Amino acid sequence: MFSIRLLLTVAGLAAAAAFAPNKAILRPAAPTSSSALYVQGQGDGYKKVFVAGGSKGLGRIVIDKLLSEGAEVVALVRSDDAVAELSALDGVAAIKGDAADYKTVEGSMDGCDAAITTLGGGSAAEDGKFIDYTGNNNVIEAAGILGVTRVILVTSIGCGSSKEATPPSVYEVLKDVLAQKERAENVLIKYYTNMNWTIIRPGGLVSDEPTGNGMLTEDTMAIGSIRRADAADLVVKALSSKATEKKILSAVDPSIASSANTDGRTSEAFVLA
């Protein structure tokens, strides 16, 4: 059953919108001296970004790239080692906790103005729940409760409209985890209509050196691989791009040969205006 917290939040947002004045709200211009990420076409900067899944892999690189853009980061991680490593970085507040616990996520996110989640475990926990849904859903729901209106959810090619892009043999192996990631996507799409969200679906993630050729595309049949660093770069660029609002984008690198793309399919790149 969908959370009562979420239903009350959605109802409250709808009521507020119905009675809002019908004229533009003027905001002061953002200070030009700040190096923090800014949404193009909006006056508000994302100065403090919550990251779930930042202890390793794609999420860890996302943290480095956010810091290089001048943003502060709040990272929710599970291990003492991850807390120690991240706490040593200027601009990072590392919090030990489990994203499967809603209250932990909400408490950690409080005070942030954007959220990125790269959570994924690939297997069910002892209670049979996948972090790919439970954790991501907690991040989405906490953002709604706290009024964090900018959310990037990183899932995978093979979810939702991109299912047909995945070779059947690959999908068969990954179908359980893809189904959980897709559930999280559907929560974001269906219930958070007032939120500026973006879903990014990387292809096969590779830990080699970045090529600089990674791209986002709206082509739901796009398939292939991408270096983790290149995917992280696209995630952070998408965060500050007005063009990505309510977009579902695949992330691939056309310069990398992929056994999943046997017919050499090419896709049109999405322009991050």
C-alpha positions as CSV (number, residue, x, y, z in Angstrom):
1,M,0.0,0.0,0.0
2,F,1.4,3.4,-0.9
3,S,2.5,5.5,2.0
4,I,0.0,7.7,3.8
5,R,2.8,10.3,4.2
6,L,3.1,10.6,0.4
7,L,-0.7,10.8,-0.2
8,L,-1.0,13.6,2.4
9,T,1.9,15.5,0.9
10,V,0.5,15.2,-2.7
11,A,-2.9,16.4,-1.5
12,G,-1.3,19.3,0.3
13,L,0.7,20.4,-2.7
14,A,-2.4,20.2,-4.9
15,A,-4.4,22.3,-2.5
16,A,-1.6,24.9,-2.3
17,A,-1.4,25.1,-6.1
18,A,-5.1,25.5,-6.5
19,F,-5.1,28.6,-4.3
20,A,-1.8,30.1,-5.4
21,P,-1.9,33.6,-6.9
22,N,-1.9,33.6,-10.7
23,K,1.0,35.9,-11.2
24,A,4.8,35.3,-11.3
25,I,6.7,35.4,-8.1
26,L,9.8,37.5,-8.4
27,R,13.0,36.2,-6.9
28,P,16.2,38.0,-6.3
29,A,18.9,37.2,-8.8
30,A,21.4,34.6,-7.7
31,P,24.8,36.1,-6.7
32,T,27.2,35.8,-9.5
33,S,30.1,35.1,-7.2
34,S,28.9,31.7,-6.2
35,S,30.3,28.7,-8.0
36,A,27.4,26.4,-6.9
37,L,25.3,24.6,-9.4
38,Y,22.4,26.6,-10.9
39,V,19.4,25.6,-12.8
40,Q,19.4,27.2,-16.1
41,G,16.3,29.3,-16.5
42,Q,15.7,29.5,-12.7
43,G,17.1,31.8,-10.0
44,D,17.7,29.2,-7.4
45,G,21.0,27.3,-7.0
46,Y,21.5,23.8,-5.7
47,K,24.0,24.6,-3.0
48,K,23.5,21.5,-0.8
49,V,22.8,18.2,-2.5
50,F,21.8,14.9,-0.8
51,V,23.4,11.8,-2.3
52,A,22.3,8.3,-1.6
53,G,24.5,5.5,-2.8
54,G,27.7,7.6,-2.6
55,S,30.0,5.2,-0.8
56,K,31.3,3.6,-4.0
57,G,30.9,3.3,-7.8
58,L,28.9,5.9,-9.7
59,G,27.6,7.6,-6.6
60,R,31.1,8.1,-5.2
61,I,32.2,9.8,-8.4
62,V,29.0,12.0,-8.4
63,I,30.1,13.3,-5.0
64,D,33.5,14.4,-6.4
65,K,32.0,16.1,-9.3
66,L,29.4,17.9,-7.2
67,L,32.3,19.2,-5.0
68,S,34.2,20.4,-8.0
69,E,31.2,22.4,-9.0
70,G,31.1,24.1,-5.7
71,A,28.1,22.3,-4.1
72,E,28.0,21.0,-0.6
73,V,27.1,17.3,-0.2
74,V,25.3,15.3,2.4
75,A,26.0,11.6,1.8
76,L,24.1,8.8,3.5
77,V,26.3,5.7,3.7
78,R,26.2,2.5,5.6
79,S,29.8,1.8,6.7
80,D,32.2,3.5,9.1
81,D,34.9,3.3,6.5
82,A,32.8,5.3,4.0
83,V,31.9,7.8,6.7
84,A,35.6,8.3,7.5
85,E,36.6,8.6,3.8
86,L,33.9,11.1,2.9
87,S,34.2,13.1,6.1
88,A,37.8,13.9,5.1
89,L,36.6,15.8,2.1
90,D,35.9,19.5,2.4
91,G,32.2,20.2,1.7
92,V,30.9,16.7,2.6
93,A,28.8,15.8,5.6
94,A,28.8,12.0,5.8
95,I,26.0,10.3,7.8
96,K,26.0,6.7,8.7
97,G,22.7,5.1,8.2
98,D,20.5,2.7,6.1
99,A,18.6,4.1,3.2
100,A,16.0,1.3,3.8
101,D,14.9,3.2,6.9
102,Y,12.7,6.1,5.9
103,K,13.3,8.3,9.0
104,T,17.0,8.0,8.5
105,V,16.7,9.3,4.9
106,E,14.4,12.1,5.8
107,G,16.6,13.3,8.7
108,S,19.7,13.2,6.6
109,M,18.1,15.0,3.7
110,D,16.6,17.8,5.8
111,G,18.1,21.1,4.8
112,C,19.2,20.0,1.3
113,D,17.8,21.6,-1.9
114,A,18.4,18.7,-4.3
115,A,18.7,15.0,-4.1
116,I,20.5,12.4,-6.3
117,T,20.1,8.7,-5.7
118,T,22.2,6.0,-7.3
119,L,21.1,3.2,-4.9
120,G,21.1,-0.3,-6.2
121,G,22.0,-3.6,-4.6
122,G,21.1,-6.2,-7.2
123,S,19.8,-8.7,-4.6
124,A,17.1,-8.9,-1.9
125,A,17.9,-8.2,1.7
126,E,17.0,-10.7,4.4
127,D,13.5,-9.2,4.6
128,G,13.1,-9.8,0.9
129,K,13.1,-6.1,0.0
130,F,15.4,-4.6,-2.6
131,I,17.2,-1.3,-1.9
132,D,16.6,-0.6,-5.6
133,Y,13.0,0.1,-4.7
134,T,12.8,0.6,-0.9
135,G,15.8,2.9,-0.7
136,N,15.0,4.9,-3.8
137,N,11.4,5.2,-2.8
138,N,12.4,6.5,0.6
139,V,14.6,9.2,-1.1
140,I,11.7,10.2,-3.4
141,E,9.2,10.3,-0.6
142,A,11.5,12.2,1.8
143,A,12.1,14.8,-0.9
144,G,8.4,15.3,-1.3
145,I,7.8,15.6,2.4
146,L,10.7,18.1,2.9
147,G,9.9,20.1,-0.2
148,V,13.1,19.1,-2.0
149,T,11.8,19.6,-5.5
150,R,14.8,18.6,-7.6
151,V,15.5,14.9,-7.7
152,I,17.6,12.8,-10.0
153,L,17.0,9.0,-9.9
154,V,19.6,6.8,-11.5
155,T,18.3,3.4,-12.6
156,S,19.2,1.3,-15.6
157,I,18.5,0.7,-19.2
158,G,16.0,-2.2,-19.2
159,C,13.5,-0.3,-17.0
160,G,10.2,0.8,-18.2
161,S,10.1,2.1,-21.8
162,S,13.7,0.8,-22.4
163,K,12.9,-2.8,-21.7
164,E,12.9,-3.7,-25.4
165,A,16.4,-2.3,-25.8
166,T,17.9,-5.0,-23.5
167,P,18.9,-8.3,-25.1
168,P,16.5,-11.0,-23.8
169,S,19.3,-13.0,-22.2
170,V,20.5,-10.0,-20.3
171,Y,17.0,-9.0,-19.2
172,E,16.3,-12.5,-17.9
173,V,19.3,-12.3,-15.6
174,L,18.5,-8.8,-14.3
175,K,14.7,-8.8,-14.5
176,D,14.1,-8.9,-10.7
177,V,16.3,-5.9,-9.9
178,L,15.1,-4.0,-13.0
179,A,11.5,-4.5,-11.8
180,Q,12.4,-2.9,-8.5
181,K,14.1,0.0,-10.1
182,E,11.1,0.4,-12.4
183,R,8.8,0.5,-9.4
184,A,10.8,3.5,-8.0
185,E,10.6,5.2,-11.4
186,N,6.8,4.8,-11.5
187,V,6.5,6.4,-8.0
188,L,8.4,9.4,-9.2
189,I,6.5,9.7,-12.5
190,K,3.0,9.1,-11.1
191,Y,3.0,10.9,-7.8
192,Y,5.5,13.8,-8.1
193,T,4.0,15.9,-10.9
194,N,5.0,19.1,-9.1
195,M,8.6,18.0,-8.8
196,N,11.5,18.8,-11.1
197,W,12.7,15.2,-11.5
198,T,15.0,13.5,-14.0
199,I,15.4,9.7,-14.5
200,I,18.8,8.6,-15.9
201,R,19.2,5.1,-17.1
202,P,22.8,4.1,-17.7
203,G,23.8,1.2,-19.9
204,G,26.5,-1.2,-18.7
205,L,28.7,0.6,-16.2
206,V,32.5,0.2,-16.7
207,S,35.2,1.3,-14.3
208,D,37.9,2.1,-16.9
209,E,39.2,5.6,-17.5
210,P,36.5,8.0,-18.9
211,T,36.4,8.6,-22.6
212,G,34.6,11.9,-22.5
213,N,32.2,10.6,-25.1
214,G,29.2,9.6,-22.9
215,M,25.9,11.0,-23.9
216,L,22.3,11.2,-22.8
217,T,19.5,10.3,-25.2
218,E,15.7,10.1,-25.3
219,D,16.0,7.0,-27.5
220,T,14.4,4.2,-25.5
221,M,16.1,1.7,-27.7
222,A,19.6,2.9,-27.0
223,I,21.9,0.2,-25.6
224,G,25.6,0.0,-24.8
225,S,28.1,0.7,-22.1
226,I,29.4,3.8,-20.4
227,R,32.3,4.5,-18.1
228,R,31.2,5.3,-14.5
229,A,33.0,8.6,-14.5
230,D,31.4,9.7,-17.8
231,A,27.9,8.7,-16.4
232,A,28.6,10.7,-13.2
233,D,29.5,13.7,-15.3
234,L,26.2,13.5,-17.1
235,V,24.3,13.1,-13.9
236,V,25.8,16.3,-12.4
237,K,25.4,18.2,-15.7
238,A,21.7,17.1,-15.8
239,L,21.2,18.4,-12.3
240,S,21.9,21.9,-13.4
241,S,20.1,21.7,-16.8
242,K,16.6,23.1,-17.1
243,A,16.2,21.0,-20.3
244,T,16.1,17.7,-18.2
245,E,13.0,18.5,-16.2
246,K,10.7,15.5,-16.2
247,K,12.8,13.7,-18.7
248,I,13.7,10.0,-18.8
249,L,17.1,9.6,-20.5
250,S,19.4,6.7,-21.3
251,A,23.2,7.2,-20.8
252,V,25.6,5.4,-23.2
253,D,28.9,5.9,-24.9
254,P,28.8,5.3,-28.6
255,S,32.5,5.1,-28.8
256,I,32.6,1.9,-26.8
257,A,31.9,-1.3,-28.6
258,S,29.2,-3.3,-26.9
259,S,28.1,-6.9,-27.4
260,A,24.6,-5.8,-26.5
261,N,24.5,-3.4,-29.6
262,T,25.2,-6.0,-32.3
263,D,23.5,-4.0,-35.0
264,G,25.5,-0.9,-34.4
265,R,22.5,1.2,-33.6
266,T,23.1,5.0,-33.1
267,S,21.0,7.4,-31.1
268,E,20.6,11.1,-31.2
269,A,22.2,12.9,-28.3
270,F,20.1,14.9,-25.9
271,V,21.3,18.5,-25.7
272,L,21.9,19.7,-22.1
273,A,21.0,23.3,-22.8
